[in-house]
Amino acid sequence: MTTPAGPVFTPFEVLDVRFPTSRDLDGSDAMNPDPDYSAAYVVVRTSEGESGAGFVFTIGRGNEVAVSAIRAVEELVVGRDVEETLADLGGLWRRLVHDSQLRWLGPEKGVVHMAIGAVVNAVWDLYAKREGKPLWLLLAEMTPEQLVALVDFRHLTDVLDEARALELLRAGAVGKQQRIERLLDEGYPAYTTSAGWLGYPDDKVERLVAEALAGGFTHLKLKVGADPEDDVRRVKMVRELVGPDVRLSVDANQVWDVPDAIAAIERLAPFDLTWVEEPTSPDDILGHRAVAEAIRPVLVATGEHVANRVVFKQLLAAGAVGVCQIDACRVAGVNENVAILLLAAATGVPVCPHAGGVGLCEVVQHLSMFDFVAVSGSTEGRWIEYVDHLHEHFVVPARVEGGRYLAPRRPGAGAEILPEALATYLYPDGPAWAAGR
């Protein structure tokens, strides 16, 4: 590496931040009964004082492993020329993901891949702030050639190559400015999971369903998978509460084997489900396809635990999913999610992101809005998940009105947490944790 002539990246700030959401069973589901929404939080800085934030989302224990993984990525960034890096963010992604020693721990999966995503997202946050634009608009205003340069097409070309990606993006450029204006005026459709956590008692579910309907939501999601009879009872209850015109989806969080998933959805299908999320293991492509074929017209949705673009390629190309659920903090950051959005467009599958966790609403909204403006050109059959937790801790909190996300207008990627929240929820010594669980 030559000696940079201009500003360079300086050592990271990496923090273990945890929110005690398990105390009220917020986020509870069949696989994760007591989650504490947490962030292995990284601030990437330059020698001129600029900064960007990113994080790995976890549910508590194990956050220290993600912090260590971010530290393992640090030496690949610190000391590098800022201008050169920002001019070639595709090159940054390849350098981090294809580092031979880190890659050996994956490849392209697991906590190291997620840590790379946190760092990549932080650099994008820095870049968007420097350009004075929200991330969705920064991406949307790039040329098709600039966007294609962000993507690593290795292992994708049997489904999506550079030429096809350019074709999709050039088609998406038609009417782009009108869609930007529409997005700013109307926002982006949202669905909510806030009423549907598995640990909530019926009276709380009833109250939260009423609040969701009053708030303009026309699509709700309910957690299932702990007990078959109780699943039927709860889904029936919520369907009766919302009436026939509101969409209702369910989420099993991976707990079923394939035959069990098919049987469970057959029991729930009379309640007019839109999709079933994570009906089985996120790695089981053949299983997802078998479920999808058996339960039509109910759709299969998955993606929040899918490790990388190559697995997404297989799920999409095999017809194993009807809804592609990207997660802003599971794969290796913005670049890889651009690749997945293009794969979804190439296979004609709508994207409805996962956002059940601290900060996920704030960051993933930028990707869906970019998709609408510059890739798919549509919000038909598309929603961004919304959970009403912890937004007050972010510098630019997600805003939802009338069941729609309002497009962020402030520069950045949305991941920056307020200093007072970082101090309060720092683990294990912050005031929220000092007195114990």
Buried (B, 14 or more C-beta within 10 A) or exposed (E): EEEBEEBBBBEBEBBBBBBBBBEEBBBBBBBBEEBBBBBBBBBBBBEEEBBBBBBBBBBBEEBBBBBBBBBBBBEBBBBBBBEBBBEBBBEBBBBBBEBEEBBEBBBBBBBBBBBBBBBBBBBBBBBBBBBEBBBBBBBBBBEBEEBBBBBBBEEBEEBBBBEBBBEBBEEBBEEBEEBBEBBEEEBBBBBBBBBBBBBBEEEBBBEBBEBBBEBEBBBBBBBBBBEBEEBBEBBEBBBEBBEEEBBBBBBBBBBBEBEBBBBBBEBBBEBBBBBBBBBBBBBBBEBBBBBBEBBEEBBBBBBBBBBBBBBBBBBBBBBBBBBBBBBBBBBBBBBBBBBBBBBBBBBEBBBBBBBBBBBBBBBBBBBBBBBBBBBBBEBEBBBBBBBBBBBEBBBBBBBBEEBBBBBBEEBBBBBBBEEEBBBBBBBEEBEBBEEEE
